[in-house]
């Protein structure tokens, strides 16, 4: 037997290949190379302000390959926002699969939001049960080659099979849905990441009614809960909660006083991207031919506290990149945003004030976690 030369060693075993061979597919990855944990794409939400607060240090949106919850109070625009996300996903070449348990989606509304109703680009499915939704997603992930966006509208109103086949006594099917989701979601999280598919779950915010000696404190600190059980909370990479003002001022009105939209307060209840607790606001139009988030209008509130803007009476002055100044009144903001150079400058300020300063921890922390008055 030949002796091993001095100073040499046996060749290293490729442990990644060894693990993947044992698993029968690629489960071991180098984090220095392309891997399923990394978010490589973001689907715009329709609100530039919201996209700017989702991920620390960069412009985000709905993370591709992950599970996102959009939960809100009644009439806060969850479905409207989901339709705009669907339209933006289609522009990125993704196939939208829309599970609807509320039978409330109007095809004309989807088109006004910018969606293409071609069944090769959008599949509408009635969500007849939680089990059916989970099983259908599992099968489509295994069969489809297209990049997929699943929208589930809504988890709260989707029954389980036992709910459908049983009686109306709530005690007879206690926590069935939560147990199904606790078993089903772990089966989907890795396939979603591997196929770079995206799941957006719409949910309801319900009033938290705690019991016990600390009930009052809990109710103040955690005023809302969402259906689906704790397992869903761990599945979500991003949780967006929508609330609204309970006053006439929360509505968007046309010139004749008809209500055509509403103002939405948005908070990141959970974020795996370093931005939990951040907040913004925007208006959603639902009563006109133009449907969806009023992105441009909300950006004035986002930038008006910047050092690049100054005010004198009813006039504001914005310093442009080349040193020039542009004067305008808030009522003309929407018209000014139609000017390309003005809009580009606003985006530069958004990047500096909302993305970069938060990333570098410049300024008062409270300003990043509250909505400007």
N, C-alpha and C positions, 0 to 999 in steps of 0.2 A: 504493500500500500504506500502510495507516494505521500511524503510528508508535506503538510501545508507550509507554504513559504512564509518566512518570518515577516510580520508586519501586515499580512493580508487578513481579511475576515470573510466569513460566509456572506453570499449575496443577501440583501435585505428582502424579506418577504413583503409583497404588496398587500398590506392588511386590508386596504379598501376593496381590492378585488376578491380577497378571501371572504370578507363579510358579505359582499354583494352576491357572491356565488352561493353562499349559505342561504341567503334570503330569497334567491331566485330572481331578484331585480335590484335596481340601484336604490339602496337605502343609506349607504355610507358615502359622504361627500366631503370634499376639501372645501373649507370655508374661504379659501383664497381664490377659488374658482367659482363658476356659476353653480348655485345651489338653491334648493326650494325654500330656504328660510328667508332669502333676500327678496325684498319688494322691488321689482324692476320697473313696474308700471303703476300708474295711479289713474283712476278714472275721475275726471272732473265732476264735482257735485253740482256745478252751475253757479256756485258762489265762490268768487276768487278769494274773498276774505276767509271763508271756511277752509278752502284748500290751503291757504297760507298758514293756518294754525294747527293743521293735523299732524304734520311731521316736523320735528325739530331740525332746523337748518336747511330745509328745502321746501319747495312747493309740492304739496301732496294732493289728497283727494281720497277716493275710495281705494284701499290697497288691493291690488290684484294678487290672487292666490290666498287671500285671507277671508275671514268671516267678519262682517260689519253689521252692527245693529243701528237702525234709525228708529228710535222710540219717541213718541210724542203724545201730548194731550190731544183731545178731539179737535179737529179742524185746524191743526197746525201745519198741514201741508206735507205729510209724510208721503202720500201717494204721488202728489205733484212732483216732489223732489225725486222720488224713485223713477218717475217717467223721464225726467231730465237726465238722470244718471244713465238710464237705458239708452236714450238718444245719443249721449256722448260716447257710450260703449260701442254703439253701432258704428260711429264715425271712426273708431279705432279698429274696426273689423271683427268685433265680437258678436257672437250669436246670443241673443237675449232669450232666456226662458223665464216667463212670468207666471208664477203660481198665484192665483187669486182665490182667496177663500171668502171674499165679501161680495163677489159678483157686482162690483161697482165700477169697473174700468170701462170707460166709454172709448171706442175706437177713434172717434173724432178728437177726443181729448188727447189721446196718445199722439196723433198726427200733429196737433197744434203744439205739442211739447217737442216735436222734432223727430219722432220715431217713424221708422219705415215698417209698415205692417206686413211686408212680404214674409210668408212663413219660413223662408230660407234665412231670414234675419231676426224674426221675432216669433216665438212660439208661446201662445197663450194656453194655460192649463188651469182648469178648475181644481183647486186644492181640496179634494174631498175628504182627506184625512191626513194626520201628521205622518202616519206610517207610509202612506202613498207618496207624499212629498219626498221623504227621506229615501225611499226605495227608488223613486224615479230619478232623483239626483245621482244616486249611486250607479244606476244603469247608464245614464247619459255620460257620466264621467268615464265609464269604461268603454263606451261605444263611439262617442263623438270625437272627431279630430279638431273641430273648430274651437277657438278660445271661447269659453262660456261665461256668461254673467247670469246667475240665478237671482231672481228677486222673489221673495216670499212675502206676500201681502194678504193677510198678516198672520204671524204666529199666534197671536192672542185669540183670533177668531177661527182658527183651524181646529176642528174636533179630532179626537182619536176615534178609532173604529168602535171601541166600546161605548163612546159617547153617542155615536150615531145609532148603534144597535140597541142601546140601553134605554132606560127611562129618563125622566127629567129630575130625578133626585140627585143633587150634587154629591151626597155622601156615598153614592154607589160607585162612583168613579173618581174618588179622591186622589189627586196627584198622579193620575195615569199619564197625562201628557208629559209631565216633568220626568217621569221614569223612562218613558220612550225616548225622549231627547237625550237623557243621560247615557243611554245605550247607543243611540243612533249617531250623535254628533262625533264621538271619537272615531267612528268608522269613516267619516267624511273629511275630517280636517287634513289628514295627510294626502289623500287623493286630490283634494282641491289645490293644495300647494304644488303637488307633482305635475298636475295638468295646467297649472297657472289659470285656474278657474276662480271665479269670485262669487261669494254668496252675500247678498244684502238681505237681512231679515228686518222687516217692518214689524214694529211692536207697539203696544199701548202703554202709556204711563198711567198707573193707577195709584190712588191715594193710599199711602202706607198708614195702616191703623194698628200700631203696636200695642201690646199689653204689658202689664207689669209695673214695678216701681219707677223704672226709667222711661216709661212710655212717652212722656212729654218731651224729653230730651231727644229721644230717637226720632219722634215725629218732626221735630224742628231741624235736625241734621240730615235726616233721610226722608223727605216728604213723599217720595214716589218709589214704587216698585214696578217691576215688569214681569209678566207671566212667562212661564217656561222653565222655571227652576234655576238653581245655582249652576247646574252643568253648562247652561248656555252662557252664563257670565264668563266662565273660563274659556269657552270656545271663541268668544269675540276678541279680535285684535283691536277693534275700534268700536266705541259706543257713543253715538251722537244722540243727545236728548233735545227735543224741541218743545218749548213752552211758548206761551203768548201772554200779552197783557189782557186783563179783563176790563177793558175800557174802550170807548169809542175811538180813542186815539190809536188803537192797535190796527184799525182797518185802513186799507188804501181805498180812496174814493175817487171817482171821476169828477169832471167839471160840474156835473149836475147832482153830485152827492150820492150817487149809487155806489155801493160797496163792490169792489172788483178784486180785492186782495186783502192780505193780512200781514202784519209784522210778526216775525218769528224770532224768539231768543234761542240761541243755540249754545249748548255746552258739551264739551267732551267729557263724558262721565268716566270713560276708560280709554286709554291709548297706550299701545306698546311702542309708540314712536316718540316718547319723551315729551308729550304735550297734554297729559291728563289735567283737566280742570280749566283749560283755556276756553274762552267764550267769544262769541260774535253775534251779530244780529243782521237780519236781512228781511226783505219783503218778498212775498210770493203772490203772484197774480193768478187768479183762477176764474175771473168773471169776464174776461175779454178774449179776443182772438189770440192775443199774446199770452201764453201760459208758461208758468215757471218762475224761477228765482229772478228777482230784479237785481242782478249783480252790480251793475254800474252805479245805481242809486245808493246802494249800501256802502260803497267804497268812500263816499264823502265822510261818513262817520268814522271810517277806519283811519283816515289820514288827516282829519282836521286838527288833531293835536300835534302834528309834526312841526318841527322847526322850519320846514320848507314852506309852510303856510302861515300867513299872518292875516289878521282881520282888523278892519276899521269900519265900525258901523255895520251896515248890511253887506259890505264888500269884502271879499277875500282875495289875497294875492298869493300866487304860487310861483316859487322860484324854479325856473326850468334848468335843465342840465347845462345849457350854454351860458347861463348867467342872466338871461332875460327874464322878465316877469309877465305873468298873465293875470289880469284881474277878472273876477266873475262874481256873480251873486249865486247863493245856494239854489235858487229857483231855476237857474240856467245850467246847473251841473250836468243834467242828462244830455243837454245839447252839446256841452263842451266835451263830454266823453265820446262823442262821435268824431272828434278831431283826433287823428292818429297820433300826432306828437304829444298832445295833451294826455291821451289815454296811456301812452307809453311811459310818460313821466309819472303818472299816478301808480302804475305797476312798479316802477323803480322805487317809489317812496314806500309802497306796500312791502316790497322785498326788504328794504332797509329797516323800516319801523317795526314790522310784524314778524318777519322771519329772522333776519340777521341779528337784531338787537336781543331777541329772546334767546337765540342760540348762544350769543356771547354774554348773556346776562347783564345787559346794559340798561340802566333805568330802574324804576320802581317795579318790583315784581307784581304788585297788586294791579298795575295797569294792564298786564297781560292776561290776568285771570278775571277781569270784569268787563262789562259792556259799557262803552262810553255813553254818558248821559246825552 
